[in-house]
Amino acid sequence: MSAEQTATTGFLGWIDQRFPLTKVWREHLSEYYAPKNFNFWYYMGSLAMLVLVMQILTGIWLAMNYKPSAADAFASVEYIMRDVNWGWLLRYMHSTGASAFFILIYLHMFRALLYGSYRKPRELLWIIGVVIYLAMMATAFFGYLLPWGQMSYWGAQVIVNLFSAVPVVGEDLSVWVRGDYVISDATLNRFYAFHYLVPFLLAALVYIHIVALHKVGSNNPDGVEIKKGPKGNRWSPDAPADGIPFHPYYTVKDLVGIVVFLAIFAAIVFFAPDLGGLFLEGPNFQPADPLKTPLHIAPVWYFTPFYAMLRAVPPMFGSQFPGVVVMFAAILIMFFLPWLDRSPVKSVRYKGPIFKVALAIFAISFVVLAYLGLQPASPIATLMAQIFTVLYFAFFLLMPFYSKMEKTKPVPERVAS
């Protein structure tokens, strides 16, 4: 009798009769066969899960001393920073973790674009990922108001006011979101409630994302489906020949990535938690003043690409609604990506130069729009935002044409020896 069989007859067996612990371990770790050729880009998913756990834990501890009221919110944050044991560390881990989460997710999504991880049979996996991204943005938006600093207050004021641009129901919608006619105590309370709730929904979505991933199998830099290739490896005659168990091989690999990431993360937390005003804006260290508007209002950096798109669209008929439509369309168009790419191959390694240039222009456009969203409005900045907004949408809208017309390289095939 094997050690595993012996274990299932003891305490573990008692658990397995009531909960499929061993089955989950095998299906998702020890007997989940991932491609052999994962590279640097495949660190991002596991690191993002690490940061999500860290955000939930630090958020719970911060909530123990935070007071969600307009009169006490800013003072409670200062109390956490100055008087709560290790409160400054928890606050900086949480604020730095928010930016780190978005950096990792942006790199994770870019890897999907590189290697075609949104293509069949992973369309639903990609859609779930975009829903996770929307939940992240909602969580960050709700949490941005909580410090009740100048930029938090006025940034939330600007973003919530966008709802008033919706024809017919706009004014009522903005009042419904705020819970009042202005950003007030009621707004802070409901944002706090949602900021506390949505991360747990986000964790559930991540679990669904992983289950969907393990159902169809992981993609790889070559875009080759290892499940369709030859069978048989040193662990099982029925397993993919080009697969290796996720545990221990990729769990060890991910531990190396975690160590490097935590070293960089700790350096930022301890030496530059505001990162020059990028992660924590200077005005947010001043209490919110409804009577004093900052000279330049900008959302936190991970929202700025879409904020730049909003400002790039001029008002029409006295309404900013067209800009709001463009801003939301920039996110919603991602849902259709699996059906826009008509290339016969998945990975950028085997696609032609047109796709590679288009992807490079798209990435540059996104970074430039993020920079422009941080800058004060000016005629030149608006013109540049309009150009790069067009390039951003062109990547998606022209993809059915350039992905189908370009000549691709043959993808290497594996045959059983």
N, C-alpha and C positions, 0 to 999 in steps of 0.2 A: 504494500500500500504506500502511495506517495505521501510526501509531507503535506501536500495541499489537501489530499483526501483525508489524511489524519486530522488536519486542522478543522475541516468541515464537520467532523463528528464531535468535536468538542464545543468550546464556547462559541467559536465562529459558526459552527454548524447550527447552534441554537439561534444565532442571529439570522443566518441565511434562511431558516424556516419561517422567519417573521419579516425579514427585509432582505432584498437581493444584493447584499453587500459584495459578496465574491463575484457575482455576475457583473455588477457595475464596474468593479475593479478590472476584470478581464476585458470587458467590451470597450472600456474607455481608456485603459492604461496598458496593462501587461500584454493584452492580445489585440490591441488596436495597432494595426500595421500602417505606419506612416512612410512616405517616400524616403529613400536614402539621401536624397540630394537637397535637403533643406539648407538654406544659407542664412546670411545675416538678417534678411528681411523677415524671417519667420520667428524672430524674437518678440516682435511687437505685440502679438496677440496675448502671449503669456504675461508679458510685462504690464499690459493694459489691465489684465485681470488682477494682478498684484496691486496696482494702483487703485482699482475700484474697491478692493477689500480695505486698503489703507484709508481711502476717503470715507468709507462707511464707518470704520472704527474711530477715526479722529473726529468725524462729524458727531458721533454719539457722545463722545467725551466733551466736545465743545458745547453741545446742547445742554449739558448738565449745568453750565454756568451762564448760558446766554439768556437774555430777557427779550422776547420779541415784542417790544413796545417802542413807539417813537420816542418816548421820554428816556428810556433806559438802554436801548440797544447799543448805541455807541459807547456808553459808559461801561456796559457789561463786557464788550470786546476789550476795552482798556483794562478792565479788572482781570480778564483772562490773561492778557499779556503781562501784567505787572504783579499780580498777587496770587494767582493760581499756580501751584507747583507744576512746573513744566508746561504751563499754559501757553507761553510764547512758542514753545516747540510744536505743540499741537496745532496752534493757529498757522504757523508758517508751513508745517507739513501739509495742512489742508489746502492752503492757498497755493503753494507750489505744486501740490498734487493735482489740483484742478488743471493747471497749465500742462503739467506732464501728461495727464490723461489725454488731453486733446492732441498734444504732439504725437504721442504713440498711436492714437487712433488715425490721425492724418497719415502717418507713415504706413500703418496697417492697410488703409484704404488705397494708398498709392501702390503698395505691393500687389493688391488685387488688380489694379489697372495694368501693372507691369506684366503679370503672368496670367491674366485672364481668369482670375478666380471667381468671376461673376458669370462665366459661361456655363452652359449645360454640362453637368446636371446640378449646378450650384446656384441657379437663379434664385430659389427661395432663400438660400443661405445669405446671398447678397442683400435681398430685400429685408431680411431680419436685421442684418447689419446696419442698413440705412435707418431702420426704425430705432435701433440702439443709438445711433448718432443723433437722431431727433430727440430721444429721451435725455441724452447727455446735454444737449443744448437747452432743453427745458429746465433741467436740474441746475445748470450753471446760471441761467437767467434768473431763476427764483432765488438762488443763493447770492447773486450779485448785490441785491438790495440789502441783505441782512446786516452788513457792517454799519449801515446808516451813515456812511460818509458822504462827502459832497458829490463825488463822481458816481457812487452807488445810487444816490437819490436822483440826480439829474439824468444819469444814463437810463435808469428805469423809467423816468418821466418821458424821455424821448421815445423809447421803444414802445411803451404802452400807448402813447399818443398815436402810434402808427395804426392802431386798430380803429381809431376814429376816422381814418381815411377810407375805410370800407364804405361804399355807397349804401345809403338808406339806414343800415343798422349800426354804422360806425360809432356814433356817439354812445348809444346804449351799450354796445359791445365793450368800449373802453371803460365805461363806468362799471360794468359787470366784472371786468378783469381787475380793476383797482379796488372795487368794493366801496368806492367813494368817488367824489367828483375830482379829487386830487390824490396824489400819492400820500397816504396817511397811515395811521396806526392800523386801520383795517387791512390795508394793502400789505403791510409788513407781516401781520399775523397770518394771512392766507398764503403769502409767499413762503413763510417759514414752514407752515404745515406741508406744503407741496415739496419744498426742498428736502424735508425729512422723509417724505413718503416715496417720491419718485426713484431715489437710488435703490430701494428694495425691489421695485418693479424692474429697474435696470438690471439688477442681479438676476432676476427671473428670466429676462430677455437674453442675457448672456448664457444662462444655462440652456435655453432653447436653441440658441445659436450653436453651442457646442454639440448638442444632440443632433442637430441638423448636419453639422460638419461631419460627425462620425458616421452618420447614415450614408452619405455620398462619398466620404473619404476626402482626405486632404489633397489639394492641388500641389504642384511643385514647379520649380523654375522652368522645366521643359514643357509643362502643360500636358504631360503624358498621363493617361489614366492607368495607374498601376493595377487596379482591379481587373482591367481588361487584358493585362499582359500575362506572361507565363506564370505558372503557379509553382510553389515549392521553395522553401528556404530552410535554414537550419533549425527553425522552431516548429514549422508545420508544413506538411506536404500540400496543404490546401491554401496556404497564405500566399499573397503576392510575392513573386520572386524578387521584386525590387522594393519590398517593404521591410522595415525593421520595427520591433516593438517600441511603442512610444516610451514606455518605462522598461529599462532604466536609461535608454540611450538619449532620448530627447529631454527627459527630466533633468539629467545631468547637464546636458547642453544648456538648457534654460537656466539652471542654477548659475552657470558662468555669466550669462547675460544679466541675471538679477544682481550679482555682485558688482559688475561694472556699472549698471544703472544706479544702484543704491549709492555707489561712490560719487557719481555725478550729482545725484539728487541731494545727498548730504552736503556736498560742497555748496550748492545753491542755497539750501535751507540755512546753513550756518554762516555763510559769507556774503550772500547777495539775494536775500529772500524776495526783495522787490524787483530784482534784475533791471535796475535802472528805470523803474517806473513801468515796466512792461507787464510784470506779474501783479504788482500792487501799485496803483497810481498814487502819486503824491497827494492830490486833493482828497483821497479817501482816508487820509489820516486827520482830516478836519471833520467835525460833526456836520451833518446835513443842515443846510440853511435854505429854506424855501424862498427866501427873499434875496439870495445872492447867487446868481448864475455863474458857473465857471466860464472862463474865456473860451475854452475849447472843450466841448463834450464829445467823448468817444467811448464806445463800448470796450470791454476787455478784448485783448488782441485776437482771441479765437473766433470772435464774431465779426471782426473788421472786414474780411473779404466781402461779406454780404451787406454790411453797412456801406461799403464803398459802392457796391452795385446800386443800392437804394439811392445814394446821392448822385449817381451817374445819370439817372433818369430824371429829366426835368418835369416839374409839375404840369399836369394837363387839366384844363378847365378848372383851375384853382384847387386841384386835389393832388396829393402825393400818392394816390392809390396805384398808378402805373408802376412807380418805383417799388411799392410793397409787393406787387405781383411779380416783378422781376426778381426781387430778393427771395421770395418763397419758391419761385420756379427754379432758381439755381440749385435748390436742395431737392425739390420734387423730381427734377429730371433724372436724378441718380437712380430712381426706381426703375426707369426704363432702359438702363444701360445694357442689361443682358440681351435685349432684343435689338439694340442699335448696332452692336458689333457683328458684322457679317463675315469677318475674316475666317478662312478655313482652318487657321491655327489659333491657339490661345496665347502662347507666350510671346513676349516682345522679342525673344531671342530668334524667333523664326518669322516674325513679321517684317514687312518691307520698310524702307526709309520714311515713307509718308507717315505711317503710324508713329514711328519713333519721333519724328519732328513734331507731329501733332501733340503727342504726350508731353514732350519737352516744353512746347509753347503753353500747354494747359497748366503745367506745374509752375512755370514762370509767371503766368497770368494770376494764378491763385496767390502766390507770394507777393507780387506787386500790389494786387488789390488789398491784401492784408496790410501792407505798408501804407497805402493811400488812405485806408480807413482810419488810420491813426493820426493822419495829418489834418490840419485845419483846411476847410474848404477854400479853394481858389480856382480860377478859370483853368489853369494848367492842370491841376490835380483832377478836376472834373473831366477834362478832355482825355487825360490818360485813363481814368476810371472807365469812361465810355468805350475806349479802344479795347481795354483788357476785358471788359464785360462781354463785348462782342466775341473776342477770342475764346473766352471761357465757354460760352454757349455754342460757338462754332465747333468745338471739340466734340460735343455730343450730337448736335443736329446734322453735321456733315459726316459723322462716323459711318452711317449706312452706305455712303458712297465711296469714301476713300478706303475703308476697310475691305470693301469687296473688290475694288478695281486694282489694288496694288498686288504686285507679285511677291509671293512668300517663299521661304526656304522650306525644303522637305523636313518634316519632323522625324528624327530617328526612331525606328521601331525595334522593340525587343521581341525576340522569338525564343521559344524554349530550346535549350541546347540538348 
